[in-house]
Amino acid sequence: MPSHHHHHAVVIITIISANVLCFWWHQSMQEHAHSIRLDGDIILGGLFPVHARGERGVPCGELKKEKGIHRLEAMLFAIDLINKDPDLLPNVTLGARILDTCSRDTYALEQSLTFVQALIERDGSDVRCANGEPPIFAKPDKVVGVIGASASSVSIMVANILRLFKIPQISYASTAPELSDNTRYDFFSRVVPPDSYQAQAMLDIVTAMGWNYVSTLASEGNYGESGVEAFVQISRESGGVCIAQSLKILREPRPGEFDKIILRLLETPNARAVIMFANEDDIRRILDAAKRHNLTGHFLWVGSDSWGSKISPVVQQEQVAEGAVTILPKRTSVDAFDRYFKSRSLSNNRRNVWFAEFWEENFGCKLGMHGKKPGLPKKCTGLEKVGRESIYEQEGKVQFVMDAVYAMAHALHHMHRELCAGYPGLCPRMANIDGKELLAHIRAVSFNGSAESQVTFNENGDAPGRYDIFQYQINNRSQAEYKVIGHWTDQLHLNALQWLTDDLSLPASVCSLPCRTGERKKVVKGVPCCWHCERCEGYHFQSSEFTCELCPYEKRPNQNRTSCQQIPIIKLEWHSPWALAPVFISVLGIITTTFIIVTFVRYNDTPIVRASGREMSYVLLTGIFLCYIITFPMIAAPDIVVCSFRRIFLGLGMCFSYAALLTKTNRIHRIFEQGKKAVTAPRFISPASQLVITFSLISVQLLGIIVWFAADPPHTFVDYGEQRTQDPRNARGVLKCDISDLSLICSLGYSILLMVTCTVYAIKTRSVPETFNEAKPIGFTMYTTCIIWLAFIPIFFGTAQSAERMYIQTATLTVSLSLSASVSLGMLYVPKVYIIIFHPEQNVPKRKRSFKAIVTAATMTTKLSHLAAERPNGEVKTELCEGVEASGELS
């Protein structure tokens, strides 16, 4: 209900002078022209806007037929009913003292002093009347409770004074939210719901539609502003709805004001829903402006009870108002009141002092000479009938006026039952009714009201909110009407909504669309309903609506990035080309090596086999065999056994081969160095001592392996870093043995050291005679092997960053090992086996040569290189050859 904002705490200091008191009686008699008195055991006060506010300082204006007289008669009618009711306050008569507020808070305050007169103590001892008589005090009626007022501003003003005198008050029409404040308006109750419930109901409608971004529009003044304020407050507390803009319509709008407002609303086009707390003229002009701007169907109007189901705001603009959802407190007309009011006449309604004025106003005629309205030609006959000679429609708040009176009556009834149990009429205990006690009874009432709805009060004295929800719909016959689409009683119940959208879906009024899965909301500062959606990138997943979190190291986000899943684990498969090539080489190598070993064992005593140093050959062949074998544990799926094999055999095969070769080249070197100085044979050249030297060298490697096993037992692990690609979908974990590149280098390092040393000796002994212990093939083998391993290092470490790293490194390592083994095999043993099998005629003992002859030959070869510089080509060679032959025969 529209009203104006007032926060006046009124303190009344009544100074009553002697003169006033002597004339009090006359004055009260005069006042009665402005009030209705009904006698009774218990008197109720009433405040009604019988007249409108007057212009320019005149307190009262013209008569209000509906809001004044209908409501006032409703109170009188209710009192009649209660006095006739044998079950409600039996043997107790209710009386009334009804005053006119003239719709003005200050005037109402003055009037309401009448209610508190009886409570102001009067001391007659120091009062002297002019004629010397003792003063006469008219005992004013004691009012126990007040029904009223209409406008919230009036109720606020009156409540301030009534609370001082502890007189309970029940309003039938004031809906301002501030009256809910139980600390300031503690004696105030109301049978209508406050506007804040309406704001709650409207918020519930907005939420039910799934809207979260709306604008508000208020008419300037208490009703509009406090309504929007309540809506904004509640929406902020619930947190689900954001206000795009809050606009205000001025009391005196300038031309073009409404077009401006429409354009302002268009600045936030996503906020299509507009919440309106505005009077009907403003509503009409807003709809008109929207129509002029061709915005039919853009805005989704949500109107408060000032729009309700009124025709005036929507007339001739049905199209633009279509779909508007409006709200009205549930109300029903009381049929019994219609019968009562239509039967009122000048003769049977003398108690209503304003009825004659109503009669003139209602029938447009003049009563007697002193009619209120001079200049009306027609005289009243007094036989006119309400509803026959005039249009009559029951005022909307009649039901609430009756409920208020009944609430007071029920409270008094309970009090009577409590204080005067079974005593007919008022007992002495109820002679003075305590306002505080009565208030407690009022707050506790619960009964079925005149419209069959429950009347109760909450702790603030507010009635429960009961609203009907309408939608302005255009039906198939293109007639527009308000259809009830639901109701609100503490929560929302909605049904048949219809919208202009093609697919019958709910129209949207949201700031941002919801994010897809795997996207986080990045909220705009200060506006929780607006956000940007950000994809969770890389290895992040959406951990909540607003955050992306990094998956644990061994996991990656799933397809829609809602959680993490294990990264798939891979290992080198046998069927991969990276494995097939090394395996193929190894298998060939193993077959060849086995064949050679078998051949050697079969021809163990033939000169070629014996000449090549059987023991060392077998050690060397074992090493070569191990080099080929290592391919298999390197490619096999890692587990503890496989990893142990890798550690043991990775360096061992090479170690065997190069230890054997080193021992050989070292022996040759020592023999020839010795031969330059003396003729005695060097020590440790027998096969046995050679084996000892070889196994001493191998034992160093074995010792290293044992220490490694002890310090760090073998185990497998999954390396997620190696194939952690930019795109998590391609990420893989690689199952590996715990052999780091460093330990690999250390393991192979010893063998490489042996190899390098061996190469140095091979270079030194490169020029010994052919027949002597394959010095040249060993040289070639070593050069080739060095080249292979030199190539291996950049390939192995250069590919450390690539995705295929594991495959490349494994393949490189196994192939390098196999190749170096193959080189040794090819250079040192294949020619011998070829001779053994295909040229057995060469495999016969040569004539025996003494050791001395060999050494001499070697020495002469050395001399030859010196002579070569001094003599012409060819001469020396023959000479030397003869010498060698000769010395060969000497032995």
LOVOSE-217107 format. One line per 8 residues: their letters; for each residue x negated, y, z of C-alpha. Coordinates in steps of 0.5 Angstrom, whole numbers, always signed. Layout:
N
A> X/Y/Z; ...
This chain:
891
MPSHHHHH> +0/+0/+0; -3/+7/-2; -5/+11/+4; -11/+16/+6; -17/+15/+10; -17/+18/+17; -21/+16/+23; -18/+21/+28
AVVIITII> -18/+18/+35; -13/+22/+38; -13/+24/+45; -7/+28/+48; -8/+32/+54; +0/+34/+55; +0/+41/+59; +8/+42/+60
SANVLCFW> +9/+49/+63; +15/+50/+68; +19/+54/+62; +19/+48/+57; +21/+43/+63; +27/+47/+64; +29/+47/+57; +27/+40/+56
WHQSMQEH> +34/+37/+56; +36/+43/+50; +30/+41/+46; +31/+34/+46; +39/+35/+44; +36/+39/+38; +31/+33/+37; +36/+28/+36
AHSIRLDG> +38/+31/+29; +32/+28/+27; +33/+21/+31; +37/+15/+32; +39/+13/+39; +42/+6/+40; +43/+5/+47; +41/-2/+50
DIILGGLF> +37/-6/+56; +31/-5/+52; +29/+0/+47; +25/-1/+41; +22/+5/+37; +22/+6/+30; +18/+10/+25; +21/+11/+18
PVHARGER> +19/+15/+12; +26/+18/+11; +24/+24/+8; +18/+25/+3; +12/+30/+5; +14/+37/+4; +11/+42/+0; +7/+48/+2
GVPCGELK> +7/+48/+10; +14/+45/+10; +14/+39/+14; +19/+35/+10; +21/+34/+3; +27/+30/+0; +30/+24/+2; +27/+17/+0
KEKGIHRL> +33/+13/-1; +29/+6/-2; +23/+7/+2; +27/+11/+8; +34/+9/+8; +34/+2/+6; +28/+0/+11; +31/+4/+17
EAMLFAID> +38/+0/+16; +34/-6/+15; +32/-5/+22; +39/-3/+25; +42/-9/+21; +36/-14/+25; +38/-11/+32; +45/-12/+30
LINKDPDL> +44/-20/+28; +39/-21/+35; +45/-18/+39; +50/-22/+36; +45/-28/+37; +47/-33/+43; +40/-36/+43; +35/-30/+42
LPNVTLGA> +35/-26/+48; +42/-28/+51; +45/-22/+55; +40/-17/+53; +42/-12/+49; +37/-9/+44; +37/-1/+43; +33/+3/+38
RILDTCSR> +30/+10/+38; +28/+11/+30; +24/+17/+28; +23/+20/+21; +15/+21/+19; +17/+25/+13; +11/+21/+10; +6/+26/+14
DTYALEQS> +1/+23/+19; +1/+30/+23; +8/+30/+23; +9/+23/+25; +4/+24/+31; +8/+30/+34; +15/+25/+33; +12/+19/+36
LTFVQALI> +10/+23/+43; +18/+22/+44; +16/+15/+45; +11/+16/+51; +15/+22/+54; +17/+17/+59; +10/+15/+61; +8/+22/+62
ERDGSDVR> +8/+23/+70; +12/+29/+72; +11/+33/+78; +17/+37/+80; +14/+40/+86; +11/+46/+83; +16/+47/+78; +21/+53/+80
CANGEPPI> +27/+55/+75; +29/+62/+74; +36/+62/+78; +32/+58/+84; +36/+51/+82; +32/+45/+82; +29/+43/+76; +34/+37/+72
FAKPDKVV> +29/+32/+69; +33/+28/+63; +30/+21/+64; +27/+19/+57; +28/+12/+55; +23/+8/+56; +20/+5/+49; +17/-2/+50
GVIGASAS> +15/-3/+43; +15/+1/+36; +17/-2/+29; +13/+2/+24; +10/+6/+20; +10/+5/+13; +4/+9/+10; -3/+6/+13
SVSIMVAN> -5/+14/+14; +1/+15/+19; +0/+8/+22; -7/+10/+24; -5/+16/+27; +0/+13/+31; -4/+7/+33; -9/+12/+36
ILRLFKIP> -4/+15/+41; +1/+9/+42; -6/+5/+45; -7/+10/+50; +0/+8/+53; -1/+1/+52; +5/+1/+47; +5/-5/+42
QISYASTA> +6/-3/+35; +8/-8/+29; +8/-5/+22; +12/-7/+16; +8/-4/+10; +1/-2/+12; -4/-6/+9; -10/-2/+10
PELSDNTR> -16/-6/+12; -19/-2/+17; -13/-3/+21; -15/-10/+22; -21/-7/+27; -18/-10/+33; -23/-6/+38; -20/+1/+35
YDFFSRVV> -13/-1/+34; -12/-7/+39; -4/-6/+40; -3/-6/+33; +0/-12/+29; +3/-12/+22; +8/-17/+18; +4/-16/+12
PPDSYQAQ> -3/-18/+10; -8/-13/+9; -11/-11/+3; -18/-15/+4; -14/-21/+4; -12/-19/-3; -19/-18/-5; -20/-25/-3
AMLDIVTA> -15/-28/-7; -17/-24/-13; -24/-26/-12; -22/-33/-11; -18/-32/-18; -25/-30/-21; -29/-36/-18; -23/-40/-21
MGWNYVST> -24/-38/-28; -32/-39/-27; -33/-31/-28; -39/-29/-24; -40/-22/-27; -34/-17/-27; -33/-9/-26; -29/-6/-22
LASEGNYG> -24/+0/-23; -21/+4/-17; -16/+10/-17; -19/+15/-12; -16/+15/-5; -15/+10/+1; -12/+5/-3; -16/+4/-9
ESGVEAFV> -23/+5/-6; -22/+1/+0; -19/-5/-4; -25/-5/-8; -30/-4/-2; -27/-10/+1; -28/-14/-6; -35/-12/-7
QISRESGG> -36/-13/+1; -33/-20/+0; -36/-22/-7; -43/-20/-4; -42/-25/+2; -40/-30/-2; -46/-29/-7; -43/-32/-13
VCIAQSLK> -40/-26/-16; -44/-20/-18; -41/-13/-20; -43/-10/-26; -41/-3/-25; -36/+0/-20; -32/+6/-23; -27/+11/-20
ILREPRPG> -21/+15/-23; -21/+22/-20; -14/+24/-17; -14/+29/-23; -17/+26/-29; -19/+31/-34; -17/+30/-41; -22/+24/-44
EFDKIILR> -23/+21/-38; -20/+15/-39; -24/+14/-46; -30/+15/-42; -29/+10/-37; -27/+5/-43; -34/+7/-46; -37/+6/-39
LLETPNAR> -34/-1/-39; -37/-3/-45; -44/-1/-43; -44/-8/-40; -40/-12/-45; -41/-19/-42; -37/-17/-36; -31/-17/-39
AVIMFANE> -27/-18/-33; -24/-12/-30; -22/-12/-22; -17/-6/-22; -14/-3/-15; -11/+3/-19; -4/+6/-19; +1/+5/-24
DDIRRILD> +0/+11/-28; -8/+10/-28; -7/+3/-30; -2/+5/-36; -7/+10/-38; -13/+5/-38; -9/+0/-42; -7/+6/-47
AAKRHNLT> -15/+8/-48; -17/+1/-49; -12/+0/-54; -14/+7/-58; -21/+4/-58; -19/-3/-61; -21/-7/-55; -15/-11/-55
GHFLWVGS> -17/-18/-52; -24/-16/-50; -22/-14/-43; -19/-19/-38; -15/-15/-33; -14/-17/-26; -9/-13/-22; -8/-12/-15
DSWGSKIS> -1/-11/-12; +0/-4/-15; +0/-7/-22; +4/-13/-19; +10/-15/-24; +12/-8/-26; +14/-6/-33; +12/+1/-33
PVVQQEQV> +4/+0/-34; +5/-5/-39; +11/-2/-43; +9/-1/-51; +2/-4/-50; +4/-11/-49; -2/-13/-53; -7/-10/-50
AEGAVTIL> -5/-12/-43; -3/-19/-45; -7/-25/-41; -7/-20/-35; -7/-23/-28; -4/-19/-23; -2/-21/-15; +4/-19/-11
PKRTSVDA> +5/-21/-4; +10/-26/-3; +17/-23/-2; +24/-25/-3; +30/-21/-2; +35/-22/+4; +42/-23/+1; +45/-22/+8
FDRYFKSR> +42/-15/+8; +45/-14/+1; +52/-15/+4; +51/-11/+10; +48/-5/+6; +54/-5/+1; +59/-5/+6; +56/+1/+9
SLSNNRRN> +61/+7/+9; +61/+14/+12; +66/+12/+17; +63/+5/+19; +56/+8/+19; +56/+14/+24; +50/+12/+28; +45/+13/+22
VWFAEFWE> +44/+21/+22; +41/+21/+15; +47/+17/+12; +51/+23/+10; +45/+26/+6; +44/+19/+3; +51/+19/+1; +50/+26/-3
ENFGCKLG> +44/+24/-6; +46/+17/-8; +53/+19/-11; +51/+26/-13; +56/+29/-10; +57/+34/-4; +60/+33/+3; +64/+39/+6
MHGKKPGL> +62/+46/+6; +55/+45/+10; +53/+40/+5; +45/+39/+4; +45/+40/-3; +49/+46/-5; +50/+47/-13; +53/+40/-14
PKKCTGLE> +60/+41/-17; +63/+34/-15; +66/+33/-8; +65/+26/-5; +71/+23/-4; +68/+18/+2; +71/+12/-2; +65/+11/-6
KVGRESIY> +61/+4/-6; +54/+3/-6; +52/-2/-12; +59/+0/-15; +58/+7/-16; +51/+7/-16; +45/+3/-18; +43/-1/-12
EQEGKVQF> +37/-6/-12; +34/-8/-5; +27/-5/-3; +21/-10/-3; +19/-9/+4; +26/-10/+7; +24/-17/+9; +18/-15/+13
VMDAVYAM> +22/-10/+17; +27/-15/+19; +21/-20/+21; +18/-14/+25; +24/-13/+29; +25/-21/+30; +17/-21/+32; +19/-16/+37
AHALHHMH> +25/-20/+39; +22/-27/+40; +16/-24/+44; +21/-21/+49; +25/-27/+49; +19/-31/+51; +17/-26/+56; +24/-26/+59
RELCAGYP> +24/-34/+59; +17/-33/+63; +19/-28/+68; +27/-29/+69; +27/-36/+68; +35/-38/+67; +37/-31/+70; +42/-28/+65
GLCPRMAN> +40/-21/+63; +34/-17/+65; +31/-19/+72; +28/-14/+76; +21/-17/+74; +23/-14/+67; +25/-7/+69; +18/-5/+67
IDGKELLA> +15/-8/+61; +8/-9/+61; +5/-7/+54; -1/-11/+55; +3/-17/+57; +8/-16/+51; +2/-16/+46; +0/-22/+48
HIRAVSFN> +7/-25/+47; +7/-22/+40; +1/-25/+38; +3/-32/+40; +10/-32/+36; +11/-36/+31; +18/-37/+27; +21/-37/+21
GSAESQVT> +22/-30/+18; +28/-28/+14; +25/-30/+8; +24/-37/+10; +17/-36/+11; +13/-37/+17; +11/-31/+21; +5/-31/+25
FNENGDAP> -1/-26/+27; -8/-28/+27; -13/-25/+33; -13/-18/+29; -6/-18/+29; -5/-19/+21; +0/-23/+18; -3/-29/+14
GRYDIFQY> -4/-27/+6; +1/-30/+2; +1/-28/-5; +4/-30/-12; +0/-29/-18; +3/-27/-24; +0/-27/-31; +3/-23/-37
QINNRSQA> +4/-27/-42; +7/-27/-49; +12/-33/-51; +13/-36/-58; +19/-31/-59; +14/-25/-58; +17/-23/-52; +12/-21/-46
EYKVIGHW> +14/-23/-39; +10/-24/-32; +10/-31/-31; +8/-34/-24; +2/-38/-25; +0/-40/-18; +0/-37/-11; -5/-36/-5
TDQLHLNA> -4/-38/+2; -11/-38/+5; -13/-41/-1; -12/-41/-9; -7/-45/-12; -7/-44/-20; -3/-47/-26; -1/-45/-33
LQWLTDDL> -5/-40/-35; -5/-38/-42; -11/-34/-46; -12/-32/-53; -18/-36/-54; -17/-41/-60; -19/-47/-57; -15/-45/-50
SLPASVCS> -22/-45/-46; -23/-40/-41; -25/-34/-43; -32/-32/-40; -35/-26/-36; -42/-28/-34; -48/-25/-35; -53/-30/-37
LPCRTGER> -51/-37/-39; -53/-43/-35; -60/-46/-36; -61/-52/-40; -65/-58/-36; -72/-57/-36; -71/-49/-35; -72/-45/-29
KKVVKGVP> -68/-39/-27; -72/-33/-27; -67/-28/-23; -67/-21/-25; -69/-17/-19; -63/-15/-15; -58/-18/-19; -57/-26/-17
CCWHCERC> -52/-27/-23; -57/-25/-29; -63/-29/-30; -68/-31/-36; -69/-38/-37; -76/-41/-37; -78/-47/-40; -82/-51/-35
EGYHFQSS> -89/-52/-39; -94/-57/-39; -94/-62/-34; -89/-58/-30; -82/-61/-28; -76/-57/-26; -76/-58/-18; -70/-54/-17
EFTCELCP> -66/-49/-20; -71/-43/-19; -78/-47/-19; -82/-51/-24; -87/-55/-20; -94/-59/-23; -93/-66/-23; -98/-71/-19
YEKRPNQN> -104/-72/-22; -102/-79/-24; -95/-77/-27; -92/-73/-33; -85/-70/-33; -80/-74/-36; -76/-73/-43; -72/-67/-40
RTSCQQIP> -77/-65/-35; -72/-66/-29; -77/-71/-25; -84/-74/-26; -86/-81/-29; -92/-85/-29; -97/-84/-34; -97/-90/-38
IIKLEWHS> -104/-94/-37; -108/-96/-43; -114/-100/-44; -118/-103/-50; -114/-108/-54; -117/-114/-58; -113/-113/-64; -115/-105/-64
PWALAPVF> -120/-104/-70; -125/-101/-65; -125/-108/-62; -125/-112/-68; -131/-109/-71; -136/-111/-65; -133/-117/-64; -134/-119/-71
ISVLGIIT> -141/-117/-70; -142/-121/-64; -139/-127/-66; -144/-127/-72; -150/-126/-68; -148/-131/-63; -147/-136/-68; -154/-134/-71
TTFIIVTF> -157/-134/-64; -154/-141/-63; -156/-144/-69; -164/-141/-68; -164/-144/-61; -162/-151/-64; -167/-151/-69; -172/-149/-65
VRYNDTPI> -170/-154/-60; -170/-159/-65; -177/-157/-68; -180/-156/-62; -187/-159/-63; -188/-156/-70; -193/-152/-71; -189/-145/-73
VRASGREM> -185/-146/-66; -191/-148/-62; -195/-142/-65; -189/-137/-64; -190/-138/-56; -184/-143/-54; -183/-141/-47; -183/-133/-49
SYVLLTGI> -179/-135/-55; -173/-138/-51; -173/-132/-46; -173/-127/-52; -167/-132/-55; -163/-132/-48; -164/-124/-48; -161/-124/-55
FLCYIITF> -156/-128/-54; -154/-124/-47; -154/-118/-51; -148/-121/-56; -144/-124/-50; -144/-117/-47; -139/-115/-52; -133/-119/-49
PMIAAPDI> -133/-117/-42; -134/-109/-45; -127/-110/-49; -124/-115/-44; -118/-112/-39; -122/-109/-33; -121/-113/-27; -126/-114/-21
VVCSFRRI> -129/-120/-25; -130/-117/-31; -133/-111/-28; -138/-115/-24; -140/-118/-31; -141/-112/-34; -145/-109/-29; -149/-116/-29
FLGLGMCF> -150/-117/-36; -150/-110/-39; -157/-108/-38; -160/-116/-37; -159/-118/-44; -164/-112/-46; -168/-113/-40; -169/-120/-42
SYAALLTK> -171/-119/-49; -176/-113/-48; -179/-116/-42; -181/-122/-46; -183/-117/-52; -187/-113/-48; -191/-119/-45; -192/-121/-52
TNRIHRIF> -195/-114/-54; -198/-113/-48; -202/-120/-48; -204/-119/-55; -207/-112/-54; -211/-114/-48; -214/-120/-52; -216/-115/-57
EQGKKAVT> -218/-110/-52; -222/-115/-49; -225/-118/-55; -228/-111/-57; -232/-111/-50; -234/-118/-49; -233/-125/-51; -229/-128/-45
APRFISPA> -222/-129/-45; -218/-124/-41; -214/-127/-35; -206/-128/-35; -206/-130/-42; -203/-137/-41; -196/-139/-42; -194/-140/-35
SQLVITFS> -197/-133/-33; -193/-130/-39; -187/-133/-36; -189/-130/-29; -190/-123/-32; -183/-123/-36; -179/-125/-30; -183/-120/-25
LISVQLLG> -180/-115/-30; -173/-118/-30; -173/-119/-23; -174/-111/-22; -167/-110/-26; -164/-116/-22; -166/-112/-16; -163/-106/-18
IIVWFAAD> -156/-110/-20; -156/-113/-13; -157/-106/-9; -152/-103/-14; -147/-109/-12; -148/-107/-4; -148/-100/-5; -141/-100/-9
PPHTFVDY> -137/-106/-10; -134/-106/-17; -127/-104/-17; -122/-102/-23; -119/-95/-23; -115/-91/-28; -118/-85/-31; -112/-80/-32
GEQRTQDP> -117/-74/-34; -120/-77/-40; -113/-77/-44; -110/-71/-41; -107/-68/-47; -104/-61/-48; -97/-65/-50; -96/-69/-44
RNARGVLK> -92/-74/-48; -99/-76/-51; -102/-77/-44; -105/-84/-42; -108/-86/-36; -114/-91/-38; -116/-97/-34; -123/-97/-33
CDISDLSL> -129/-100/-29; -132/-96/-24; -138/-95/-28; -140/-88/-29; -144/-85/-35; -150/-84/-30; -150/-91/-27; -149/-94/-34
ICSLGYSI> -156/-90/-36; -159/-92/-30; -157/-99/-32; -160/-99/-39; -165/-94/-37; -170/-99/-34; -169/-103/-41; -170/-97/-45
LLMVTCTV> -177/-96/-41; -179/-103/-43; -177/-102/-50; -181/-95/-50; -187/-99/-47; -186/-104/-52; -186/-100/-58; -193/-96/-55
YAIKTRSV> -196/-103/-55; -193/-105/-62; -196/-99/-65; -203/-100/-62; -203/-107/-64; -200/-106/-71; -207/-108/-75; -208/-115/-72
PETFNEAK> -209/-120/-77; -202/-123/-80; -203/-130/-78; -203/-127/-71; -197/-128/-67; -192/-123/-71; -195/-117/-69; -192/-113/-75
PIGFTMYT> -185/-116/-74; -185/-114/-67; -187/-107/-69; -182/-106/-74; -177/-109/-69; -179/-104/-64; -178/-98/-69; -172/-100/-71
TCIIWLAF> -169/-101/-64; -172/-94/-62; -168/-91/-68; -162/-95/-66; -162/-92/-59; -164/-85/-61; -157/-85/-65; -153/-88/-60
IPIFFGTA> -155/-83/-55; -151/-77/-59; -146/-81/-61; -144/-84/-54; -145/-77/-50; -142/-73/-56; -136/-76/-56; -134/-75/-49
QSAERMYI> -129/-70/-50; -125/-73/-56; -118/-77/-54; -121/-83/-57; -127/-83/-52; -126/-89/-49; -126/-93/-55; -132/-90/-59
QTATLTVS> -136/-91/-53; -135/-98/-52; -135/-99/-59; -142/-95/-60; -145/-99/-54; -143/-106/-56; -145/-105/-63; -152/-102/-61
LSLSASVS> -153/-108/-57; -151/-112/-62; -155/-109/-67; -162/-108/-63; -161/-116/-62; -160/-117/-69; -166/-113/-71; -170/-117/-66
LGMLYVPK> -167/-124/-69; -168/-122/-76; -175/-119/-76; -178/-125/-71; -174/-131/-72; -170/-131/-78; -176/-132/-83; -179/-138/-78
VYIIIFHP> -172/-141/-79; -172/-140/-86; -179/-143/-87; -178/-149/-82; -171/-151/-86; -173/-149/-93; -180/-150/-93; -182/-155/-89
EQNVPKRK> -189/-156/-93; -192/-150/-90; -190/-152/-83; -196/-156/-82; -202/-155/-77; -207/-151/-80; -215/-152/-79; -216/-151/-72
RSFKAIVT> -219/-144/-71; -223/-142/-64; -221/-137/-60; -228/-133/-61; -227/-134/-69; -220/-130/-68; -223/-125/-64; -229/-124/-69
AATMTTKL> -224/-123/-74; -220/-118/-71; -227/-114/-69; -229/-114/-76; -222/-112/-78; -223/-106/-74; -230/-105/-77; -227/-105/-84
SHLAAERP> -223/-99/-82; -230/-95/-81; -233/-98/-87; -227/-96/-91; -229/-89/-91; -236/-90/-93; -236/-95/-99; -232/-95/-105
NGEVKTEL> -226/-99/-105; -226/-106/-105; -233/-108/-104; -233/-109/-97; -226/-113/-97; -229/-119/-101; -235/-118/-96; -231/-119/-90
CEGVEASG> -226/-124/-92; -232/-128/-94; -235/-127/-87; -228/-129/-84; -228/-135/-88; -235/-137/-86; -234/-135/-79; -227/-139/-79
ELS> -231/-145/-81; -236/-145/-76; -232/-147/-71
